[in-house]
Amino acid sequence: MLRGRRRLPVLAQVSGPPEGARAWSLRRADFDALEQALPQVAAQRVVLVCGERDAAPVAAIALAAAASASGRRTILVECDLAQPRLAAHVGLAAAPGLHEYLRWEAEPADVLQPVVLGGPAASDDGDPLACVCAGRPATKAETLLGLQSFAHMIEKLRGGYELVVLSSPPLLEEPGSLLTAARQADAVVVAAPASTAGDRTLAKAIKRLPLPAVGTIAVKGT
């Protein structure tokens, strides 16, 4: 956890998606930066990536993609049920997803989508990155994430993957939903635009979470 006025270390700086491009096109510079941070992040089995609404999903995708490209069996789960973005960023089917699974409207096999990574840093070796999109937008995200079925799902993923990356609801806009998702994680990584990566407002919000903070991923262009 943060203590006193100490700022979180910046683990890596990654590029936001250029206009019309997919965020999961893994750039060599982004992969090299994230690869150095992976030992610190992957020491925690389930990592919550949270922060500003635009930066957090890009950072979560980049982190999960880098982990997968490095040979770790990785799954990315979108927990922003109110305003899902993962499907649009990565080019996947929006539903069924986590929302439908938590309502017992879909089975695990229905919501798991493999992603074959693109970009100059992508690797042909190993398993594809597994993704679970949020599904259709939900008005009671905090309630859904508080269901026992969500906790059970995360426990099953702990046993099946080396790294579980949770792309969370926005840190400052949806604190209740974020806190509920955070209870299933081991640590948090903060995502912020590169210009505000050391923002004290974010740091204070992170201090309220019941789990340790590993550091910050700064996202350029968001």
FENMOLIN-V594813 format. One record per pair of residues at least 24 apart in sequence whose ideal C-beta (glycine too) atoms are under 8 Angstrom apart, sorted by sequence separation. I is the first residue (numbers start at 1). J is the second residue. If there is no record, write none. Layout:
I|J  I|J
//
This chain:
12|36  56|80  111|135  187|211  188|212  189|213  192|216  194|218  11|36  12|37  42|67  61|86  90|115  186|211  187|212  188|213  189|214  190|215  191|216  192|217  193|218  194|219  11|37  41|67  185|211  186|212  187|213  188|214  189|215  190|216  191|217  192|218  193|219  194|220  53|80  182|209  183|210  187|214  189|216  190|217  192|219  193|220  194|221  34|62  38|66  57|85  61|89  141|169  182|210  189|217  191|219  11|40  34|63  38|67  57|86  61|90  106|135  172|201  179|208  182|211  193|222  11|41  42|72  53|83  154|184  172|202  175|205  179|209  35|66  48|79  58|89  101|132  130|161  150|181  171|202  178|209  179|210  30|62  34|66  38|70  57|89  142|174  145|177  151|183  34|67  141|174  151|184  172|205  175|208  23|57  31|65  38|72  98|132  101|135  142|176  146|180  150|184  171|205  23|58  31|66  35|70  97|132  98|133  99|134  100|135  142|177  145|180  171|206  26|62  30|66  97|133  98|134  99|135  100|136  141|177  145|181  24|61  97|134  98|135  99|136  16|54  23|61  24|62  31|69  95|133  97|135  99|137  142|180  16|55  23|62  26|65  92|131  94|133  96|135  97|136  99|138  26|66  93|133  95|135  17|58  24|65  90|131  92|133  94|135  95|136  103|144  16|58  94|136  102|144  26|69  102|145  14|58  14|59  86|131  99|144  102|147  104|149  108|153  87|133  86|133  87|134  102|149  14|62  69|117  86|134  101|149  102|150  108|156  68|117  84|133  84|134  84|135  65|117  69|121  71|123  84|136  98|150  101|153  69|122  70|123  73|126  76|129  78|131  81|134  84|137  69|123  71|125  73|127  75|129  76|130  77|131  78|132  80|134  81|135  83|137  66|121  71|126  74|129  75|130  76|131  77|132  78|133  79|134  82|137  74|130  75|131  76|132  78|134  81|137  82|138  65|122  75|132  81|138  82|139  68|126  68|127  82|141  68|128  81|141  68|129  80|141  81|144  65|129  81|145  24|89  64|129  23|89  24|90  79|145  22|89  23|90  64|131  22|90  22|91  17|89  77|154  77|157  86|167  75|157  75|160  75|161  73|160  74|161  77|164  79|166  80|167  82|169  73|161  74|162  75|163  77|165  79|167  80|168  81|169  32|121  73|162  74|163  75|164  76|165  77|166  78|167  79|168  80|169  31|121  72|162  73|163  74|164  75|165  77|167  79|169  80|170  24|115  26|117  28|119  30|121  72|163  74|165  76|167  26|118  27|119  28|120  82|174  24|117  25|118  26|119  27|120  28|121  24|118  25|119  26|120  27|121  80|174  24|119  26|121  67|162  82|177  22|118  26|122  67|163  81|177  80|177  67|165  79|177  64|163  64|165  63|165  79|181  24|129  60|165  60|166  61|167  60|167  46|154  57|167  46|157  56|167  46|158  56|168  45|158  56|170  56|171  47|163  49|165  45|162  47|164  49|166  53|170  45|163  46|164  47|165  48|166  49|167  50|168  52|170  45|164  47|166  49|168  50|169  51|170  52|171  42|162  46|166  48|168  50|170  51|171  52|172  53|173  42|163  50|171  41|163  63|189  50|178  48|178  59|189  60|191  50|182  59|191  48|181  58|191  48|182  56|191  55|191  48|185  55|192  46|184  47|185  50|188  55|193  46|185  47|186  48|187  49|188  50|189  51|190  52|191  54|193  46|186  47|187  48|188  49|189  50|190  51|191  52|192  44|185  45|186  46|187  47|188  48|189  49|190  50|191  51|192  52|193  44|186  47|189  49|191  44|187  52|196  41|187  41|189  52|202  51|202  63|217  62|217  59|217  59|219  58|219  48|211  55|219  58|222  51|216  54|219  47|214  55|222  49|217  54|222  44|214  52|222  41|214  40|214  40|215  11|189  37|215  37|217  13|194  8|190  34|217  13|197  10|197  10|198  8|198  7|198  8|203  7|203  8|206  2|203  11|214  14|217  16|219  18|221  2|206  11|215  13|217  14|218  15|219  16|220  17|221  2|207  8|213  10|215  11|216  12|217  13|218  14|219  15|220  16|221  1|207  9|215  10|216  11|217  12|218  13|219  14|220  15|221  16|222  8|215  9|216  10|217  13|220  8|216  10|218  1|212  2|213  1|213
//
